[in-house]
Amino acid sequence: MAKSLFEELGGKYERQGDYLIPCLTVPAEEEQPIG
C-alpha cells in the first residue's frame, strides 16, 4: 500500500478497532497579555 501524504510528512497512525486514527498533537498556545 502506498504511503499517504500525511505519512510522507512524518505523520503516524494509531489503530483503534478497524480504524486507523492519525496521532495528532496541538501545539501549546502562547499566553497573550491583555491590556
C-alpha distance matrix in Angstrom:
0.0 3.8 6.6 9.1 12.6 13.8 11.8 12.9 16.3 16.4 15.7 15.1 14.3 16.6 16.1 19.1 19.4 16.7 15.8 14.0 16.8 16.8 19.4 21.9 25.4 28.3 30.4 34.0 36.3 39.3 42.7 44.5 48.3 50.3 53.7
3.8 0.0 3.8 6.5 9.5 11.4 9.6 9.8 13.4 14.2 14.0 14.3 14.3 17.2 17.5 20.6 21.5 18.9 17.3 14.9 17.1 16.2 18.8 20.8 24.1 26.7 28.6 32.3 34.4 37.3 40.7 42.4 46.2 48.2 51.5
6.6 3.8 0.0 3.8 6.6 7.9 5.8 6.4 9.8 10.4 10.3 10.9 11.5 14.9 15.9 19.1 20.6 18.4 16.3 13.3 14.8 13.3 15.5 17.3 20.5 23.2 24.9 28.6 30.8 33.6 37.1 38.8 42.6 44.7 48.0
9.1 6.5 3.8 0.0 3.8 5.3 5.2 6.3 8.7 10.1 9.2 10.5 10.9 14.5 15.7 18.5 20.2 18.0 15.3 12.4 13.2 11.4 14.1 15.3 18.6 20.8 22.7 26.5 28.4 31.3 34.7 36.2 40.0 41.9 45.1
12.6 9.5 6.6 3.8 0.0 3.8 5.4 5.0 6.2 8.8 8.6 11.1 12.4 16.2 18.1 20.7 22.8 21.0 17.9 14.8 14.7 12.1 14.3 14.6 17.5 19.2 20.7 24.5 26.2 28.8 32.3 33.6 37.4 39.3 42.4
13.8 11.4 7.9 5.3 3.8 0.0 3.8 5.5 5.3 6.7 5.2 7.9 9.4 13.1 15.4 17.9 20.5 19.1 15.8 12.4 11.6 8.7 10.5 10.8 13.8 15.8 17.5 21.3 23.2 26.0 29.4 31.0 34.8 36.8 40.1
11.8 9.6 5.8 5.2 5.4 3.8 0.0 3.8 5.3 5.1 4.6 6.3 8.3 12.1 14.4 17.5 19.9 18.6 15.7 12.1 12.1 9.4 10.8 12.1 15.0 17.7 19.2 22.9 25.2 28.0 31.4 33.3 37.1 39.3 42.6
12.9 9.8 6.4 6.3 5.0 5.5 3.8 0.0 3.8 5.5 7.1 9.6 12.1 15.8 18.1 21.3 23.6 22.2 19.4 15.9 15.9 13.0 14.1 14.9 17.3 19.5 20.5 24.2 26.3 28.7 32.4 34.1 37.8 40.1 43.2
16.3 13.4 9.8 8.7 6.2 5.3 5.3 3.8 0.0 3.8 5.9 9.4 12.3 16.0 18.9 21.7 24.5 23.5 20.4 16.7 15.8 12.4 12.8 12.7 14.6 16.5 17.0 20.7 22.8 25.1 28.7 30.4 34.1 36.5 39.5
16.4 14.2 10.4 10.1 8.8 6.7 5.1 5.5 3.8 0.0 3.8 6.6 10.2 13.5 16.7 19.7 22.6 22.1 19.1 15.3 14.4 11.0 10.7 11.2 13.0 15.5 16.1 19.7 22.2 24.6 28.2 30.3 34.0 36.5 39.7
15.7 14.0 10.3 9.2 8.6 5.2 4.6 7.1 5.9 3.8 0.0 3.8 6.9 10.3 13.5 16.2 19.3 18.9 15.7 11.9 10.7 7.2 7.2 8.1 10.6 13.5 15.0 18.5 21.1 23.9 27.3 29.5 33.2 35.6 38.9
15.1 14.3 10.9 10.5 11.1 7.9 6.3 9.6 9.4 6.6 3.8 0.0 3.8 6.9 10.2 13.1 16.2 16.1 13.2 9.5 8.6 6.0 5.6 8.2 11.0 14.5 16.4 19.7 22.5 25.5 28.8 31.2 34.9 37.2 40.7
14.3 14.3 11.5 10.9 12.4 9.4 8.3 12.1 12.3 10.2 6.9 3.8 0.0 3.8 6.6 9.5 12.5 12.3 9.5 5.8 5.4 4.3 5.5 8.9 12.2 15.6 18.2 21.3 24.0 27.3 30.3 32.8 36.4 38.5 42.1
16.6 17.2 14.9 14.5 16.2 13.1 12.1 15.8 16.0 13.5 10.3 6.9 3.8 0.0 3.8 6.4 9.7 10.6 8.3 5.5 5.2 6.2 6.3 10.0 13.0 16.5 19.3 21.9 24.8 28.2 30.9 33.6 37.1 39.1 42.8
16.1 17.5 15.9 15.7 18.1 15.4 14.4 18.1 18.9 16.7 13.5 10.2 6.6 3.8 0.0 3.8 6.2 7.0 5.7 4.5 6.2 8.8 9.8 13.4 16.4 19.7 22.8 25.3 28.1 31.6 34.1 36.7 40.3 42.1 45.8
19.1 20.6 19.1 18.5 20.7 17.9 17.5 21.3 21.7 19.7 16.2 13.1 9.5 6.4 3.8 0.0 3.8 6.1 5.3 6.2 6.9 10.3 11.2 14.3 17.1 20.1 23.4 25.7 28.2 31.8 34.0 36.6 40.0 41.6 45.4
19.4 21.5 20.6 20.2 22.8 20.5 19.9 23.6 24.5 22.6 19.3 16.2 12.5 9.7 6.2 3.8 0.0 3.8 5.5 8.1 9.9 13.5 14.9 17.9 20.8 23.7 27.1 29.4 31.8 35.4 37.6 40.1 43.5 45.0 48.7
16.7 18.9 18.4 18.0 21.0 19.1 18.6 22.2 23.5 22.1 18.9 16.1 12.3 10.6 7.0 6.1 3.8 0.0 3.8 7.0 9.8 13.3 15.6 18.6 21.8 24.7 28.1 30.7 33.0 36.6 39.0 41.3 44.8 46.2 49.9
15.8 17.3 16.3 15.3 17.9 15.8 15.7 19.4 20.4 19.1 15.7 13.2 9.5 8.3 5.7 5.3 5.5 3.8 0.0 3.8 6.2 9.8 12.4 15.1 18.5 21.3 24.7 27.4 29.5 33.2 35.7 37.8 41.4 42.8 46.5
14.0 14.9 13.3 12.4 14.8 12.4 12.1 15.9 16.7 15.3 11.9 9.5 5.8 5.5 4.5 6.2 8.1 7.0 3.8 0.0 3.8 6.6 9.3 12.2 15.8 18.8 22.0 24.9 27.3 30.8 33.5 35.7 39.4 41.1 44.7
16.8 17.1 14.8 13.2 14.7 11.6 12.1 15.9 15.8 14.4 10.7 8.6 5.4 5.2 6.2 6.9 9.9 9.8 6.2 3.8 0.0 3.8 6.4 8.9 12.4 15.2 18.5 21.4 23.6 27.2 29.8 32.0 35.6 37.3 40.9
16.8 16.2 13.3 11.4 12.1 8.7 9.4 13.0 12.4 11.0 7.2 6.0 4.3 6.2 8.8 10.3 13.5 13.3 9.8 6.6 3.8 0.0 3.8 5.9 9.7 12.6 15.6 18.7 21.0 24.5 27.4 29.6 33.3 35.1 38.7
19.4 18.8 15.5 14.1 14.3 10.5 10.8 14.1 12.8 10.7 7.2 5.6 5.5 6.3 9.8 11.2 14.9 15.6 12.4 9.3 6.4 3.8 0.0 3.8 6.9 10.4 13.1 16.0 18.8 22.1 25.0 27.5 31.1 33.2 36.9
21.9 20.8 17.3 15.3 14.6 10.8 12.1 14.9 12.7 11.2 8.1 8.2 8.9 10.0 13.4 14.3 17.9 18.6 15.1 12.2 8.9 5.9 3.8 0.0 3.8 6.8 9.7 12.8 15.3 18.7 21.6 23.9 27.6 29.7 33.2
25.4 24.1 20.5 18.6 17.5 13.8 15.0 17.3 14.6 13.0 10.6 11.0 12.2 13.0 16.4 17.1 20.8 21.8 18.5 15.8 12.4 9.7 6.9 3.8 0.0 3.8 6.4 9.2 11.9 15.3 18.1 20.7 24.3 26.6 30.2
28.3 26.7 23.2 20.8 19.2 15.8 17.7 19.5 16.5 15.5 13.5 14.5 15.6 16.5 19.7 20.1 23.7 24.7 21.3 18.8 15.2 12.6 10.4 6.8 3.8 0.0 3.8 6.4 8.5 12.0 14.8 17.2 20.8 22.9 26.5
30.4 28.6 24.9 22.7 20.7 17.5 19.2 20.5 17.0 16.1 15.0 16.4 18.2 19.3 22.8 23.4 27.1 28.1 24.7 22.0 18.5 15.6 13.1 9.7 6.4 3.8 0.0 3.8 6.3 9.2 12.4 14.9 18.5 21.1 24.5
34.0 32.3 28.6 26.5 24.5 21.3 22.9 24.2 20.7 19.7 18.5 19.7 21.3 21.9 25.3 25.7 29.4 30.7 27.4 24.9 21.4 18.7 16.0 12.8 9.2 6.4 3.8 0.0 3.8 6.4 9.3 12.3 15.6 18.3 21.8
36.3 34.4 30.8 28.4 26.2 23.2 25.2 26.3 22.8 22.2 21.1 22.5 24.0 24.8 28.1 28.2 31.8 33.0 29.5 27.3 23.6 21.0 18.8 15.3 11.9 8.5 6.3 3.8 0.0 3.8 6.4 8.8 12.4 14.9 18.4
39.3 37.3 33.6 31.3 28.8 26.0 28.0 28.7 25.1 24.6 23.9 25.5 27.3 28.2 31.6 31.8 35.4 36.6 33.2 30.8 27.2 24.5 22.1 18.7 15.3 12.0 9.2 6.4 3.8 0.0 3.8 6.2 9.6 12.6 15.8
42.7 40.7 37.1 34.7 32.3 29.4 31.4 32.4 28.7 28.2 27.3 28.8 30.3 30.9 34.1 34.0 37.6 39.0 35.7 33.5 29.8 27.4 25.0 21.6 18.1 14.8 12.4 9.3 6.4 3.8 0.0 3.8 6.5 9.4 12.8
44.5 42.4 38.8 36.2 33.6 31.0 33.3 34.1 30.4 30.3 29.5 31.2 32.8 33.6 36.7 36.6 40.1 41.3 37.8 35.7 32.0 29.6 27.5 23.9 20.7 17.2 14.9 12.3 8.8 6.2 3.8 0.0 3.8 6.4 9.7
48.3 46.2 42.6 40.0 37.4 34.8 37.1 37.8 34.1 34.0 33.2 34.9 36.4 37.1 40.3 40.0 43.5 44.8 41.4 39.4 35.6 33.3 31.1 27.6 24.3 20.8 18.5 15.6 12.4 9.6 6.5 3.8 0.0 3.8 6.5
50.3 48.2 44.7 41.9 39.3 36.8 39.3 40.1 36.5 36.5 35.6 37.2 38.5 39.1 42.1 41.6 45.0 46.2 42.8 41.1 37.3 35.1 33.2 29.7 26.6 22.9 21.1 18.3 14.9 12.6 9.4 6.4 3.8 0.0 3.8
53.7 51.5 48.0 45.1 42.4 40.1 42.6 43.2 39.5 39.7 38.9 40.7 42.1 42.8 45.8 45.4 48.7 49.9 46.5 44.7 40.9 38.7 36.9 33.2 30.2 26.5 24.5 21.8 18.4 15.8 12.8 9.7 6.5 3.8 0.0
